Amino acid sequence: MPMYGQNAAPMIKPGCQGLKVFGGRMATQGTGNSTYEFAMELDARSPLHVGALSPILAQSRAAAFPASVGSFVDVKPIAQLTDLDAAWGGTTVKFNRGVAGAAQLLAAPSAAQRTYVYSDLTEVAPVARADGGSKPLVAARCFSAAGGTALLGTTGDDFTNWATRTAGLVRLRVNGTAGDQRSATTGWAAVSTGPIVGFAYAHNGSIANIMSIGDSITEGRGTLLNESFGLLACEALNAGNPSTWLSHSSLGWSGQTTDQFVQNLKDLLQWGLVPDVLVFPLGSPNDVMATITPAIVNLWRSRTAQILALCAEYRITPVAWTMLPTNASVKAYGATDQLRMSYNAEQIGTIRASGGLVVDLATAISGPLDGNGQVTLLNTADNIHPNTTGNIVNLMPPMKAGLQTALRGLL
């Protein structure tokens, strides 16, 4: 296994292109012939640090809509999220090395996978914030001409009030309307779906791209949807005004197994979305139907090895984190929870011995054993997902320290 992480010089060579992707889950069926608008804050020192944008589109697959979908996209910086519905005047992006026209959103091989497309970088003039924000705020509109797409989010996710999120959390807005309305100023309705999932962007200065993959714990499902400890750790490091800025993308997908972690990572890399640092869990409760077995532990070993091998192939610095406990009211592991704990300890020793980096998040949020020998999860919203306190107090500090190790000499 190649040397990386805590015992070797980092192989991270930060560049000047940022990557910001919001959310992993793609499950809701769209009907096509609709326009979606998407605005989000980018991770940059100020609006002046972003001079070109490339919107990233994605779709999954539903059985009724396996075909590709043509989509036309415009982009522009905006001063505040309320400007998303104002007179547009955006710039039409170009795809396929300068050819203006539709992006072809290909159908994914399965409903649990994604296909991606992103445009050429499109030059834009930075716009100062008018709402007190300090980061660049950018927007894209996408008209999907026909067919159907399986899109970002679920009908239960609501991004309507994300304009007022507190500092350090994601600020975004997603709207939609029927027909080709890329220049419309009325008729928009808040939605939780859309084919736009983020942006690549030219950044004036050194920037490193951190990406988190995993299940609903990575996603922050519960109280910090797509804003869990990975993002919070990057925000805490950026607060120190480092020489290399950090941009965080969350690809956590609720319900995913470790098999799907590997497939989602392969999809990302296949479509050219390669982070500098990959943050991922050593296992998932979604692999466990009842109790933990040696076969499940072997599965976790195998999938972890596959992720580490992909990181080595693509020159990505991996930051693994130990599998968290789960309270018995949701997953009754009982005494077999000892297999999770011994597996975590084994992986800490094995990966660190080879120069890798493992952040022991499990210890940070573990309580006492219950009466059946299962560890109690501290600070949880629902006995399986850490709540706001769990993410901020228990998990963010050790992840921040882990990223500092991975990025030493760059911050």
PyMOL commands that set and color helices and strands:
alter all, ss='L'
color gray80, all
select helices_A, chain A and resi 5-7+47-49+81-85+162-164+216-219+229-238+258-270+285-287+294-313+334-353+361-364+388-406
alter helices_A, ss='H'
color red, helices_A
select strands_A, chain A and resi 15-21+26-29+34-41+50-59+69-77+91-92+94-95+99-100+103-105+115-118+122-123+137-144+150-152+172-178+189-190+196-214+245-252+277-281+317-321+358-359+366-369+375-377
alter strands_A, ss='S'
color yellow, strands_A
deselect
rebuild
show_as cartoon
